[in-house]
Amino acid sequence: MSGPPVRTMIHVLDAGPQTTIQDAGRSGHMRYGIPPSGPVDRRSFALANRLVANPDGAAALEFTLIGPRLRAETPCTIAVTGADAPLTLNDAVASAWTTLTLAAGDVVRIGAARAGVRGYVAVAGGIDVPPVLGSRSTYLRGRMGGVHGRPVARDDRLPLGAAPAAPRHRTVPPEARPQWGGEPVLRVVLGPQADRFTDEGIAAFLGGSYEVLPQSDRMGARLRGARIAHARGHDIISDGIALGAVQVPGDGQPIVLLVDRQSTGGYTKIATVCSFDIARVGQAKPGQRLRFTAVNVATAHRLLKESDAALAPVELEEIA
Amino acid sequence: MDVNTRVRALEYLIAQKAVPGVVETVPSYRALLVYYDPSVVGYDALCGELAALAEQATNTAMPPAREVELPCCYDGELGPDLEAAAQRLALPVDKLVRLHAGAEYVVYFIGFTPGLPYMTGAPEVLTIARLDSPRVKVPAGSVAIGGSQCCIYPVESPGGFWLLGRTPVRLYDPDRPEPILLKPGDRVRFRQIDRREYDDIAARVAAGRFRPVIR
């Protein structure tokens, strides 16, 4: 008697401290309090998918600080991008930002990030968990999406979608790979409540450097630095919170809100980090420092166009 | 027309007209956050269009609101602040319950956690400053008041409102095809139930055999 057809599977041997399934995210549900989720670093995520010939938004793994150890149950093709972390295939050093072909039984291990925080593991065919509200992205606080709304855990077997013909072997050229580390300068548009801060408060925000705190997560990056003084109170009548909104509660310390953010909130927002710089917030390690510089909306849109244009044609080099 | 009704009317108009470039909208008390794709529509053009719609929103008829009836058990165990709130408001407990359960509430917006309704409609005598120190853990289903508002906590979360009772109905259930029960603009009434009925409905909810009355 023949059993059910064999599905391509990835067996999770070790999950790492927080590894979740993410796709392009869910849209249209913030008016019900459900955030978009999705990858914090969209560019690295999309490049991982392109390396295995998936659409840019296919469901992949996002790991945090330390990567998972995975075994291919059946032959498959994967790519690892994002945070710079040691990578081995059956204990031999392997290349990130590059298509890797696995035979059944092969084990891939990703270590602790040397630079950056979030890494991506894309598998040809994408990870085929059931979509919730149109997305496979995991929203941990809402116990929604991914593997029953939780992080990936040891001994999970992740089913894969049908992969097209074996993807070609390609690599992202070194000059197109992002560099983490240093003291990134993030472009922000001031507002919507910049008028609720003193001139000194705004000068502190734009002049100082802010350390990323370990309490940061996919909801928001908590920062510490020069106090940002309010002109008249830190509470507002609650309103919507955009991606990258920089909230400043009463203690004058900023929080940059990310993909799993609350949909509304009652703290003043001094500025919004431009979407093309969100990855640099999410890839800054605890202890690393960030700076902010103000641009106007027109400049922000021009920079966004340039950033999109730079990603579109990234030529993945063929490997012999 | 109050400002929140205008906010919801504007959101409705944007959806009706399918304004090009608009990706999603998030209403709150007196603001509407509009997400848009700048590769489809420019900032100035969109602002112009939204300003015109905001004018129109002052006399827009929206489709009739849904009426939702939620059973609520008001007792000391499920509503641990019931007595203290009654004392603070200088009302007998049963009067406080009668006033709270007798009102009709309007969902102004959903926010904070998935499916949490911010509602108004309680009589003015129930206006109460928020708790001096917020609770770290409010149980899911808690029905609470703070300021002039009423809210229901859909998932266990921190909270600064006074907990008067609890509904066994799930406002958020990620396993349902429609995980969120309430929508902005809904009218909500509470039907007072005793502990036995609470436990009975809670068991039916857990078995997927209870639907709140929605008209």
Interface residues (C-beta under 8 A of the other chain):
Chain A: S27 G28 H29 M30 R31 Y32 G33 I34 V132 L133 R141 G142 R143 M144 G145 G149 I237 S238 D239 G240 I241 A242 Q262 S263 T264 G265 V297 A298 H301 L304 K305 D308
Chain B: E11 V23 E24 T25 V26 P27 S28 Y29 R30 A31 L32 L33 Y35 P38 S39 G42 Y43 F109 I110 G111 F112 T113 P114 G115 L116 Y118 P154 V155 Y172 P174 P179 I180 K183 P184
